[in-house]
Amino acid sequence: MSRIARSCRVAWLFGLVLMAAPGRGAIAQEKPGSDDVRPNMVGAYGPWLSGKVLGDGPARLSFRTGRWPSLAAWRAVARERAWDRIAPVDRGGRPEVRVESTREYDGLHVERLSWQLPGGPRTEAVFLRPAGAAGPLPAILGLHDHGGNKYLGWRKIARAGDELTETVASHQDHYYGGVAWANEVARRGYAVLVHDTFPFGSRRVLAADVPPRIREGGVDPEPGDAEGIARYNKFAGAHEHVMEKSLISAGTTWPGVYVVEDQRALDVLCARPEVDPKRVGCAGLSGGGMRTVYLAGLDDRIACAVAVGFMTTWRDFLLDKCYTHTWMAYVPLLPRDLDFPEILALRAPRPTMVLNCNEDALYTPSEMHRADAILRATFEKGGAADAYRCNFYPGGHKFDLEMQRDAFAWFDEHLKANR
């Protein structure tokens, strides 16, 4: 053995002796973590970010601060700031709609539609109304979920009478009690429009259109290829952080794109001759609930809203649950101005319902209740306590048949009462 090797071995053995000796090796044996910090998304920075940066009290533009004499006065200021933070893309005008097909299916008149927006592929949509119904009808803009499935869009919540694939059936079984809720509410006497929003369904990013190094094994499968769809969705999930960086680099945000797309769909729905544009609601689960928060909070044409499975606080995202959620939810700087439920509260005093599930693992229960308290306090302070309702249900993340019945009854109460 060389002299250098002998020296290294002696040093190594001496180190072992030191670590084994009493009082030695404190660093090696030290318990990791900080005793005064509970585990959270950002570790020791959590208390500082939540307490000092975000803050414990109402956000700067919260109606609960008492700075505004009325909801209308508050809304004018807070909504303008929200739009500024969202940085919307070019809104354009009402799109030119092309009717791709029509048919009668399960008691409904069904139209397959499409329209072109300023960027990306054509938007595909489905319009439903009771067969033979005479307008003007109350209407619902159905907002599909995220669900980790960007291959599908409107088909998650609506059926047009064509073949039901295994992927669609499984999705509806898991989240919606085995039904297409858009069809269910249409049968109650509503005109319903459901469209693909960015980047889902017809609006999805094709794997073939991105560089191979970020394709993550993604493919662009046919509708019946369940394995290929799973591969595509894995790619699309991994692509979210890339999309977020690109959108911010373009000077916009994810809500700055999909809120505008949802507004253009609302234009299409309100322009239908069968529709009473003063009696239009919107609803959605999960990512659809998130879209409901933004659209219903920012567009007064939504007369009645039901947000399902997407209600908590920025604090919950910050400390505990951002890892469970899409990049689509976040708007830089907005949390300092409005807490997340206050985006939806911008619609007060218009009828607003929130549906939560007690065992929904995407949120911290105490923060779901805190969000409910923020919404309730805003509506009460604005003299509109009866216009807000929040229900909690047993079970996990879903919009099941019981919840659908409650949501549809809320729409009936507020969209059908003044015929």
C-alpha positions in Angstrom: 0.0 0.0 0.0 1.4 3.4 -0.9 2.1 6.1 1.7 -0.8 8.2 0.3 -3.2 5.3 0.5 -2.1 4.5 4.1 -2.6 8.1 5.1 -6.1 8.2 3.7 -7.1 4.9 5.4 -5.7 6.2 8.7 -7.7 9.4 8.4 -10.9 7.5 7.5 -10.5 5.2 10.5 -9.8 8.2 12.8 -13.0 9.8 11.6 -15.0 6.7 12.4 -13.5 6.7 15.9 -14.4 10.4 16.4 -18.0 9.9 15.3 -18.4 6.9 17.6 -16.9 8.7 20.6 -19.2 10.2 23.3 -20.2 13.8 22.5 -18.8 13.5 19.0 -20.6 13.4 15.7 -23.3 15.8 16.7 -23.8 17.0 13.2 -24.2 13.5 11.9 -26.7 12.6 14.6 -28.6 15.9 14.6 -32.3 15.5 13.9 -33.2 17.1 10.6 -35.9 19.7 10.2 -36.9 22.7 12.3 -38.7 22.0 15.5 -40.8 25.2 15.3 -41.9 24.7 11.6 -44.6 22.2 10.7 -44.0 20.5 7.3 -45.2 22.6 4.4 -44.5 23.2 0.7 -41.6 25.6 1.4 -40.2 24.4 4.7 -38.7 27.0 7.0 -39.9 29.7 4.6 -43.5 28.9 5.2 -44.3 31.0 8.2 -42.5 34.0 6.7 -44.2 33.7 3.3 -47.7 33.1 4.8 -47.5 35.5 7.7 -45.4 38.4 6.4 -45.5 38.3 2.6 -49.1 37.0 2.0 -50.2 38.3 5.4 -52.8 37.1 7.9 -55.4 39.7 7.5 -57.7 40.6 4.6 -55.9 41.2 1.3 -55.4 44.8 0.1 -58.5 45.0 -2.0 -60.8 42.8 0.1 -64.3 44.1 0.5 -63.9 43.0 4.2 -61.5 45.9 4.8 -64.4 48.3 4.9 -62.8 50.7 2.5 -65.8 50.7 0.1 -69.3 51.8 0.8 -70.9 49.3 -1.5 -70.3 46.1 -3.5 -70.5 48.0 -6.7 -67.9 50.5 -5.6 -65.6 47.7 -4.5 -66.2 45.6 -7.6 -65.2 48.5 -9.9 -61.8 48.7 -8.3 -61.1 45.1 -7.5 -62.2 43.7 -10.8 -60.1 46.1 -12.7 -57.1 45.0 -10.7 -57.9 41.4 -11.2 -58.1 41.8 -15.0 -54.8 43.7 -14.9 -53.1 40.9 -13.0 -54.6 38.2 -15.3 -53.2 40.0 -18.3 -55.8 38.7 -20.8 -54.9 38.0 -24.4 -56.7 39.8 -27.3 -60.4 39.2 -26.7 -61.4 39.7 -30.3 -65.0 39.7 -31.3 -67.7 37.0 -31.2 -66.4 34.1 -33.2 -68.0 32.9 -36.4 -69.6 29.6 -35.6 -69.8 26.6 -38.0 -72.4 23.9 -37.4 -70.6 20.6 -38.1 -73.6 18.3 -37.5 -77.1 18.1 -36.0 -79.1 15.2 -34.6 -81.7 14.2 -32.1 -80.4 12.1 -29.2 -82.0 10.9 -26.0 -84.7 13.6 -26.1 -82.3 16.4 -26.9 -81.5 18.4 -30.0 -77.7 18.1 -30.4 -75.4 20.3 -32.5 -71.7 19.8 -33.0 -70.1 23.3 -33.4 -66.7 24.8 -34.1 -65.1 28.2 -34.2 -61.7 29.7 -34.8 -60.0 31.8 -32.2 -57.0 34.1 -32.8 -54.5 31.4 -31.9 -54.3 27.6 -32.1 -56.6 25.0 -33.7 -60.4 25.4 -34.0 -62.4 25.1 -30.9 -64.9 22.2 -30.9 -68.1 22.4 -28.9 -71.5 20.8 -28.4 -74.8 22.6 -28.0 -77.8 20.8 -26.3 -81.4 21.7 -25.7 -84.6 19.8 -25.3 -85.9 18.5 -28.6 -88.8 20.6 -29.8 -88.4 23.2 -27.0 -89.4 26.8 -27.9 -87.2 29.6 -26.6 -86.1 31.7 -25.1 -84.6 29.2 -22.7 -82.5 29.6 -19.6 -79.0 28.5 -20.5 -75.9 26.9 -18.9 -72.3 27.2 -20.0 -70.8 23.9 -18.9 -67.2 24.1 -18.0 -65.3 20.8 -18.2 -62.8 19.7 -15.6 -59.0 19.2 -15.8 -58.8 15.7 -14.2 -55.3 15.1 -15.4 -56.8 14.5 -18.9 -56.1 17.1 -21.6 -56.9 14.7 -24.4 -60.6 15.1 -23.6 -62.5 18.4 -23.3 -66.2 18.8 -23.7 -66.7 15.0 -23.9 -65.9 14.7 -20.2 -69.4 16.2 -19.3 -71.5 15.9 -22.4 -72.6 13.2 -24.8 -73.5 13.8 -28.5 -74.9 10.4 -29.4 -71.8 8.9 -30.9 -69.9 6.0 -29.5 -69.0 6.2 -25.8 -65.3 5.3 -25.5 -63.8 3.5 -22.5 -61.9 6.6 -21.5 -65.0 8.9 -21.5 -67.1 6.3 -19.7 -64.5 5.8 -17.0 -64.1 9.5 -16.5 -67.8 10.0 -16.1 -68.1 7.1 -13.8 -65.3 8.3 -11.5 -66.4 12.0 -11.2 -70.0 12.3 -12.2 -72.0 9.3 -11.0 -71.8 7.7 -14.5 -73.8 10.5 -16.3 -73.0 13.4 -18.6 -74.2 16.2 -16.4 -74.6 18.7 -19.3 -77.2 16.4 -20.9 -78.9 15.9 -17.5 -79.4 19.7 -17.0 -80.4 20.2 -20.6 -83.2 17.7 -20.1 -84.5 19.9 -17.3 -85.3 22.6 -19.9 -82.0 24.4 -20.4 -79.9 25.2 -23.5 -76.4 24.1 -22.7 -73.1 24.8 -24.4 -69.9 22.9 -23.6 -66.7 23.8 -25.4 -63.0 22.7 -25.3 -60.9 25.3 -23.6 -57.1 25.8 -23.9 -55.4 23.4 -23.8 -57.9 20.5 -23.8 -59.6 18.4 -26.5 -59.5 20.1 -29.8 -57.4 22.9 -28.2 -54.7 20.6 -26.8 -51.0 20.9 -27.7 -50.0 18.1 -30.0 -47.0 16.0 -28.8 -45.7 16.1 -32.4 -45.6 19.9 -32.3 -43.1 20.2 -29.4 -39.3 19.4 -29.5 -38.5 15.7 -28.9 -36.5 16.5 -25.8 -39.7 17.6 -23.9 -42.1 15.2 -25.5 -41.8 12.8 -22.5 -42.9 9.8 -24.7 -46.1 11.5 -25.6 -48.1 10.5 -28.7 -51.1 11.8 -30.5 -53.5 8.9 -30.3 -56.9 8.1 -31.9 -60.0 8.4 -29.6 -60.3 4.7 -28.9 -56.6 4.2 -28.0 -56.8 4.1 -24.1 -53.0 3.4 -23.8 -52.1 6.1 -26.2 -54.4 8.6 -24.4 -52.7 7.7 -21.1 -49.3 8.4 -22.7 -50.5 11.7 -24.1 -51.9 12.8 -20.8 -48.6 11.9 -19.1 -46.8 14.2 -21.6 -49.4 17.0 -21.2 -49.1 16.9 -17.4 -45.3 17.1 -17.6 -45.6 20.0 -20.1 -47.6 22.2 -17.7 -44.6 24.0 -16.2 -43.2 24.6 -19.7 -46.5 26.1 -20.8 -46.6 28.3 -17.7 -43.1 29.7 -18.4 -44.0 30.3 -22.0 -47.2 32.1 -21.2 -45.5 34.4 -18.6 -42.7 35.0 -21.2 -45.5 36.1 -23.6 -46.8 38.6 -21.1 -49.9 36.8 -20.1 -51.1 34.1 -17.7 -52.9 30.8 -18.0 -56.2 32.4 -16.8 -55.5 35.2 -19.2 -56.1 32.7 -22.0 -58.8 30.4 -20.8 -61.0 33.1 -19.2 -61.1 34.9 -22.6 -61.9 31.6 -24.4 -64.7 31.0 -21.9 -66.0 34.5 -22.6 -66.0 33.8 -26.3 -68.0 30.7 -25.7 -70.4 32.7 -23.6 -70.7 35.1 -26.6 -71.7 32.1 -28.7 -74.3 30.9 -26.2 -75.9 34.3 -25.5 -76.3 34.9 -29.3 -78.3 31.7 -29.8 -81.9 32.5 -30.7 -83.1 29.8 -28.3 -81.4 31.5 -25.4 -82.5 34.2 -23.0 -79.1 36.0 -22.5 -80.3 37.4 -19.1 -80.8 33.9 -17.7 -77.4 32.3 -18.2 -75.5 30.3 -15.6 -72.2 28.4 -15.5 -70.9 25.5 -13.5 -68.0 23.0 -13.4 -66.1 20.6 -11.3 -62.5 20.8 -10.3 -60.8 22.7 -13.2 -64.3 23.6 -14.2 -64.9 25.0 -10.8 -61.7 27.0 -11.1 -62.9 28.3 -14.4 -66.3 29.1 -12.8 -64.5 31.2 -10.1 -62.7 33.3 -12.7 -65.5 33.6 -15.3 -68.4 34.2 -12.9 -66.3 36.6 -10.9 -65.3 38.7 -13.9 -68.2 38.6 -16.3 -71.6 40.0 -15.2 -73.5 38.0 -17.9 -73.3 35.0 -15.6 -76.5 35.4 -13.7 -76.1 32.3 -11.5 -72.9 30.3 -10.8 -72.1 26.9 -9.2 -68.4 26.2 -8.4 -67.8 22.6 -7.6 -64.7 21.1 -6.0 -62.4 24.1 -6.3 -62.6 26.4 -3.3 -59.9 27.2 -0.9 -57.5 30.0 0.0 -54.1 31.1 -1.4 -52.7 30.2 2.0 -53.8 26.6 1.4 -52.1 26.5 -2.0 -49.0 28.2 -0.6 -48.4 26.0 2.4 -50.1 22.6 1.7 -51.8 21.9 -1.6 -50.1 23.6 -4.5 -48.5 20.3 -5.5 -51.9 18.7 -6.0 -53.0 21.4 -8.5 -52.5 22.5 -12.1 -50.5 25.6 -13.0 -53.7 26.9 -14.5 -54.9 28.3 -11.1 -52.2 30.9 -10.4 -52.0 34.6 -11.2 -48.8 36.4 -10.1 -49.3 39.2 -7.6 -53.1 38.8 -7.4 -53.0 37.1 -3.9 -51.8 40.4 -2.4 -54.9 42.1 -3.7 -57.6 39.4 -3.3 -57.8 36.0 -1.6 -58.8 33.2 -4.0 -62.5 33.1 -2.9 -62.8 36.8 -3.4 -62.3 36.4 -7.1 -65.7 34.6 -7.1 -67.0 37.1 -4.6 -66.6 39.8 -7.2 -70.0 38.7 -8.6 -71.9 39.5 -5.4 -74.8 40.0 -5.0 -75.6 37.6 -7.9 -76.6 34.1 -6.9 -73.5 32.0 -6.1 -73.2 28.4 -4.9 -70.1 26.5 -3.8 -70.1 22.7 -3.4 -67.3 21.0 -1.5 -66.6 17.5 -0.3 -65.3 16.8 3.2 -62.7 14.2 2.2 -61.5 16.0 -0.9 -57.7 15.4 -0.7 -57.0 18.4 -3.0 -57.7 20.9 -0.2 -57.2 21.3 3.6 -60.6 21.1 5.3 -60.0 24.1 7.5 -59.1 26.2 4.5 -62.2 25.1 2.6 -64.2 26.3 5.6 -62.1 29.5 5.8 -62.9 30.2 2.1 -66.6 29.7 2.8 -66.4 32.2 5.7 -64.7 34.8 3.4 -67.4 34.4 0.8 -70.2 34.4 3.3 -68.8 37.5 5.0 -68.5 39.4 1.7 -72.1 38.6 0.7 -73.4 39.4 4.1 -71.5 42.7 4.3 -72.9 43.6 0.9 -76.5 42.9 2.0 -76.8 39.7 -0.1 -76.6 36.9 2.4 -79.4 34.9 0.7 -77.6 34.9 -2.6 -74.8 32.7 -1.4 -74.9 29.1 -0.4 -72.1 26.6 0.4 -72.7 22.9 0.9 -70.4 20.2 2.2 -70.8 16.5 1.2 -69.2 13.3 2.4 -66.6 11.7 0.2 -63.8 12.7 -2.1 -63.4 14.9 -5.2 -66.6 14.6 -7.3 -69.8 16.1 -8.6 -72.1 13.1 -8.0 -75.8 12.8 -8.5 -76.8 14.3 -5.2 -74.6 17.3 -5.8 -75.9 17.6 -9.3 -79.5 17.7 -8.0 -78.6 20.5 -5.6 -76.8 22.5 -8.3 -79.7 22.1 -10.8 -82.2 23.1 -8.1 -80.2 26.3 -7.5 -80.3 27.0 -11.2 -84.0 26.4 -11.3 -84.6 28.7 -8.4 -82.6 31.6 -9.9 -82.9 31.1 -13.7 -86.4 29.8 -14.1 -88.3 31.8 -11.4 -88.6 35.0 -13.5 -89.9 33.6 -16.8 
